[in-house]
Amino acid sequence: MLATLRTAAVFGVEACPVHVEVDVSFGFPKFTVVGLPDTAVRESGERVRVAIRNSGFEYPPHRITVNLSPADVRKVGASFDLPIALGILAASGVVERRHIPDRLLLGELSLDGSIQPTRGVLPIAAAARRDGVAGLVLPIGNASEAAIVEGLEITAVASLADAVRALNEPAAFRAGPPGRPGAPVLPCPPGLPGQPDLADVRGQLLARRAIEIAAAGGHNLLLVGPPGGGKTMMARRLAGVLPPLSFDEALEVTAVHSVAGLLAPGAGLQTTRPFRAPHHTISNAALVGGGSQPRPGEVSLAHHGVLFLDEMLEFSRHVLEVLRQPLEEGRVAIARTARTAIFPARFMLVGAMNPCPCGFANDPTRECRCTPMLLGRYRDRLSGPLRDRLDLTVDVPALPIDALGDSSGGEPSAAVRARVVVARARQIARYAGAGISTNVELSAPLLTRHCALDGAARAVLLAAARKLSLSARGYDRVRKVARTIADLAGDDRLTADHVAEALQFRTTQ
């Protein structure tokens, strides 16, 4: 007897439909899986056999052949366990329908027949809706994630026995979690409980201003200062001043984390911007993604959020250099023999570094013991092309001891965030229909249109470009930062004051 069911395989952040064909025929008992399965899929035979028996069903003592088509798509992971088991039961007559084209099934089986959550459910649900599938049968832990996609009937099951009843008696399992929640834009909460607050920062007015500008325009930021100046402290508070995710942005963030397997069981739409802070021993593949079956790296996990590199110059230079393409294009392309996986990577890069190996260069109270050769070798770890892509660089001097006892604190994150939200709203309205939402994404034609300089502003920028030897990229990035400063001030035109403030964040480079 032959049974056919539907499931899906994930490659990158896209899902490919997979048809599961199960044939149970007379012959010497044997379980065979074909269709380019990986080790986890080939091992499913033992999990399925034991799970079927422990669920109270009879495992057929016959030859079982499972075909996963299309055969040229690599099948990875244990999410194929449930459709294979249901296919065997359908071919044996336990499941009343041998052909189930209107449901997409996925889930990993435990030996006792319970169904464990799997990764990549959100892109699979989106692909199912696109292909006209009526609904999904999947683990309870993935139900909230799948329910983000509207128009699908979600059947959440806890065990193989439940899945059999769901297919034989669909009315008993018809009620599922609600569909797509809320409005197209997520609400802006008045505060972020548990989020570090900028009010904890004492002094450092220039660095606080740089953080506000970076958050308002999505710009990259480099904090330079001696140990204990507050670089890490301020960087970890940047996520708290970013605007809330739009619904589309939240979908993209959730999809990436789903593919990476980082969503907690029962988690739905991710509503907070990610903040990723990898250790400086990270590898190229872990940073940008990779592997034989490509997985998202830290730059993709930081999509629409912040990638923080603490002690940036302690990262290997070749690791830092792989950031150049994602910073320009907002995505990572990982080519493999059969296909190319595309991962989104539109993130804010925030780096923190000491001014020298000992950390005390230009410190008025402590002596720097670094030689010029050692200092030059240290600073060369950050290449010119990568430094050119850092829109704002700010010195974070050591805080005077008497300032540490100041209990007044600084401006809270909520006040800064309110200004950032207004500035981002101006950008969204300005670039409506252009496919971008922040100043950092401006292309050359849009830059010419929206960042025109008057005579005084142009004169200031040209003089500074000659003195600082700005590259063409640096010239354009100063204009983008000036555009953000103008948005924070509520100005439509770029003036010399906006350009001058933008330039002060390039002079320390």
N, C-alpha and C positions, 0 to 999 in steps of 0.2 A: 504494500500500500504506500502511496505517495502523499505527503502533506507539504504545503507551501505556506510560508508566513513572511512577514516583513520585519526588518530591523534596520539598523543604520550603522555605518562606520564613520569615525571622526578623523579628518586629516586637517591639521592646522586648526582653524576655528570654523571650518565648514564640515557639513555632514553629507555623506554619500549614501543613498538608499541601497540596501542590501536585501536580496531575496534569499530566504533560508528554505532549501528543499531537502526534505528528509524522506528517505526511502527505507522501509522495513520489509525485508524479503527473506524467504527461506534460505538457509545456508548455515555454514559454520559461524557461530557467534563471533562477531567482530564489529568494532566501531571505527569508522573512517571519516575524517573530515578533509574535504578538498575545497579549493578556492582561495589559496594564498593565506592560510591561517598562521598566526604566530604561535609561540610556545604556549601561551595562556589559553588560546583557543583549542589547540591540539589536546591540552590537558583537560578540557571540559568534559571529555568522555567519562572520566572517573567521577568527577563531581556530579554530573547529570545522573549517572547510574545509581550512585548512593542516594542522592536527593530524591529520586523517583521512588526508590524502595522505602526510604524513611518517611515519605509522605503518604504511604499506604497504597501505592499503585504497583502494578506488576511491570517490571522491566522486561521487555520482549527478548527471549533468548534466541535471537536471529541476527542476521547480518544487517547492520545499520550503516547507511551511507548518508552523509550530510554534505550538501553542496552549498557554498556561500558565493553567490554571484552578485556583481561581476567578478570574474576570477582574476582580473588584473589589478584589483584594489586590495591593498594589504589589510587584513582583519586583525585588529589588535585589542587585547583586553578580555575581561571575563563577562562583558555585558551580553555576549551571545549565548550564555548558559540558558537563560529562560526561554528564548525562542527555540533553541535546539531541544530542550526538554519537552516543551509544548508540542513541537513538531513530532517527536517520538510518540507522545501520547495521542496526538491526532491521528497519526498513521496506524496506531494500535486500536483506535476506536474509542479511547477514553474521552478525548475531546471530540464533541459531536461534529464539528466542522473541520474538514481536512484542508480547506483552502480559506485563508483568513487575510484577504487583501485590504480590509478596511481598518485594521488595527496594526500599529507598530509596537513591537514588544522588545523590551530590553531589561536586563537585570542580572546580577551575579548570584549564583546559587551557593548556599552553604550546604554542608552534608546533611543537615537535619531538614532541608527543604525550605528554610527561610531565605528571603531574597534581600540581598545587600544593595545599598545605593551604588550608583556608578557615576562616572564623570562624563561630561560633554552632553548633558541632557538638554540644555537650552538650545544649542545649535541643532540638535536632533529634532527637537520640537518645532523649531522654525522651518526646518527642511520638510517635516511631515505636513505642516500646514501648506507649504508651497506646493507639495506634490498631491494635495487633495486628500490626504489620509484623514479619516473621521476622528480618530482618537489614538491615545497611547495607553498601553498597559505597562506599568513600571513600578519600581519600589516606592514604598510610602515616603522614604527619605528624600526622594526626588520630585514628589508631587508638587510642592510649592514652586520649585524652579520651573517645571514644565507648564504650570498654570500661568506663568507670565505671558505666554503666547496665547492670544485669544483665538476662539473658534475651534478649539480642540476639546474633545471629551476625554478627561483624564480619569483613568481607572488605576487607583493605587492599591497594590496588593502587598501583603506581608509574607506570603509563602506560596509555594508551588500549588498547593491545594486550593488556595484562594484564587490563583490565576486560572486554574481549571474551571472553578465555579464561575468566575467572571466571564469566561468565554461560553460556557454552557448555559448560564443564567445571567445574561447581561443586565437585566432589570434590577437585580439585587446589588449591582455595583455601579449603577449609573450616576449616582451623586458623587461629584468630585469637588476639589477646591475651586474657588471662583476664578474666573478668567483674568484677563489683563487688568491690573489694578490702577485705579486713580486716573489723574489727568496726565496729559502728555509732558508736563513739567512737574518734577517733584517739588513739594513745598519746601520753603526755606525755614528750617527750625530756628527759634529764637536763640538757642544756644546749643552747644555740643557737649553734653555731659561726659565727663571722663577725658575730654580732649585737653591737652596742655594749653595754657592760656598765655598770650603775650603779656598780660599784666604782671607775670612773674619776672619779666626781664627788666633789669635796672639800667638806666642810661641807654647807650648804643642807639641814639636817635637816627643816625645815618643808616645803620644796618636795618632798623625797623622800617625806615622809608623805602629802602631797597626791597625788603620783603613785600611791602604793600604794592609797589610797582610791579614786581615779578608776578604776584598773584593776580593783579588786575589784567595783565596782558599775556600771561602764560609764558613769561620769559625765563631763560636759564640764569642761574645765580651762582656766584662763587664768593664765599666768605673766607677772608684771609686774616689771620691774627694769631697771637701767641696762645699757648695752652691756657685753658680756664677763662678765656674771654667771653664765652657764651655762644660760640658758633653753633655747636651741636644743639644747644638748648633752643636757639632761635629757629634753626632749621626744622626741628621737630614740631614747632608751633606753626609752621607755614600751612600745613594741611587744614588747620583750624580757621584760617582766614580765606580759604578758597570758597567760591560760590558753590551751591548745591549742584549735584549732577542733574542734567536734564534727563527725561525718560529715555531718549535714544542713547545718551552717554551711559546711563546705568545699564541698559541692555548690553552694550559692548563690553563694559567692565565685567558684568556677570558672566557673559559668554566666555571671556578669557579665563576667569577664575574657575569656571565649570570645566573647561577643557583641561586645565592644570590639575583638577581634582582638589581644589582648595576650598570649595564651598562646604560648609558644615551641613550635616544631614538635616533636612527640613528648612534650609535657608532658601529664601526667595530672591527678590531683586536686591542687588547691592545698592545702597543709597548713600554711602560715604565714599569720598574719593580715596583711592589707595595711597598708601605711603610705604615705600619699599626702601630698606636700608641694608643692602648686602654687605658682607664682610669683604675686606680688601683682598682676601685669598681667592675670590671667586674666579671661575674660568670663563673663557669666551662663550662657550656653549650655555653656561648657566646664566650669563648676563643677557645675551641676545636670543637665546633659544637654540635648539638643535636636537641631535639624536637621530638614530635610524628612523624612528617614527617621531617627527618633529614635535617638540613640546615648547610652550611659550617660556621665554626667559624673563629675567627681572624687568627689562625695559617694557615688555608687554604687560606684565603684571602691574606695572606702574601706569598703564594707559589711563589718560584723563586724571592722573594724579601726580605724585612726586616721587622721583628717584633720587635718593640722598646718598651721596658717596662721602662718608666721613673719612678724614685723613686721605683725601683724594690722591695725593701723590704717592701713597703707599700701594696703590693699585698698580699692577704691571702695566707698562706703557702700551703693550700690544692689546691688553684688555680695554684700556681707555680708548684706543683708536677705533675699536669696532663701534663706538657710539656715534661716530661722525655721520654715517648714513641714516640711522634712525632719527637723529636730531634734525636732519634736513627733510627727510621724506615722511616722517611720522609712521613708518611701518618697517617691518623686517621681512625680507624674502629669504626663505631657506630652501634651496634647490636640492632635490633628490633625483635619482635616476628616472623614476616614473612621473613624479609630480613636483610642483613647487608649492610649499606652504607659505601663506601670507598671514602674518600676525600684526595687528595694530600696535603702534608704539608712539602715540602722541602724548608725551610726558614732559614734565618740567624737571630739568636736571639741576640739582642743587649740590654743590660741592663745598667742602670745608677743608682748609689746608693751613699748615703753619707757614710762616714766611721763610723759614730756613729749617735745616734738620734739627737743630736744638730748639727752635721755636721762638727765640728771643731777639731776632733781628729787628732793629729800630725800636727796641723796648727801652724806655728811658730809665728804668730801674734795675734791669738785669742785663748782664753782659753776654753778647753773642760770641761764641767761640768757633764759629764756622769760618773756614778759609774761603777766599773768593772762588777757588776751584770747586770746593765742595758745595758751595752755594749755587754755582752755575750748573753743576751736575744735577743738583736736587730740582731746580726749577725747570730744567730741560725735560723732566719726566712728563710735563704737560706740554704737548706739542703746540706749535703756533696755530695750525688749522683748528685744533680742538678749542684752544683758548679763544680763537676768533668767534667761535659759536656760543660763547658765554656772554650774554647780553649785558649783564651787570656784574661788576666785580667791586667789592666793598671791603675796606679795612675794618677789622673789628679789634680795636685796641684793648689792652687789659683794663679792667675796671678798677678805679681807685678804691682803696680799702674802705675809705669813709663812706663810699656810695653803697657798700654792701648792707649797711644798717638802715638804709632808707626804706621805710615801710610804706611809702606812698604808692610805689609801683608805677607801672606805665599804663598806657591806654590798653584796654582789654581787647581781646580778639574780636568780640562781637561788634565793636565800633569800627574797627578796621574792615571787618568782613562786610559790613553794610556799605561802605564806600566801594569796596571791590565789586560787590553785586551790582551797584549802580553803573560802574564803569564797564563791566562785562555786558550789561543790558544795552548800553550805547553801542558796543561793538556788534552785538548780535543784530540789532536793528540796522546798523550801517551796512553790514555784509549780508543781509538777507538775500538769498538767491545766489550768492557767490560760492556756497559750499564750505565756508569757513566761519568761525565764531570768535576768534581772538586775533589780536594784532600780530602775534608772533607767526601766524600762518600766512601773512600777506605775501602774495606773489609779486613779481616785478610790475606787471600792469596795474594791479590793485594798489601797489605802493605809490606809483606815480599819481594815481587818481586820488587817493585818500591821505597821502602824506606830503602834499605840496608845501613848499616852504616859501615864506615871503622873503623880501630882499635882505632884511637884517638877519633872519634865521639862517639863510643860505650862506651869508658871509661868515657867520660864526662857525658853521659846520665846515666850510671849506678851509678856513684858517686852522681849525683844530685838526682836520684831516691831514693837512700838510705837516703840522707840528708833531702829531702822534703817529704819522705814517699809517693811517688807517687803510685797510684793504677795501675793495669794493663791497665785500660782505659786511665788514665793520661799519662802513658808511651807511649802508642800508639798515643795519641793525640799530644804529643810533637813531635813525628816523622812526623805526618801529617803537623804540622805547619812548621817544618824544611824543609819539601819538598816544601811547598809554598814559603818559603824564598829563597830556591835554585832556584825555577822557576822565581822569581822576579830578581834574579841575573843572570839568564841565565845559571845556572850550572846543569849538569846532575847528578853529584854525591853529596851526602850529606856529609858535612864536619863538623868538630868540631865547626867551627864558626857558621854554620847554626843552629846546635843543641843548642849552647850556647845562641844565640839570642832568640830561641824559649823558652828556659828555663826561661829567664828573665820575660816572661809574665805569668809564673806560680808561681813565688816566692812570689808575693803579696797575694796569696790565703792563 
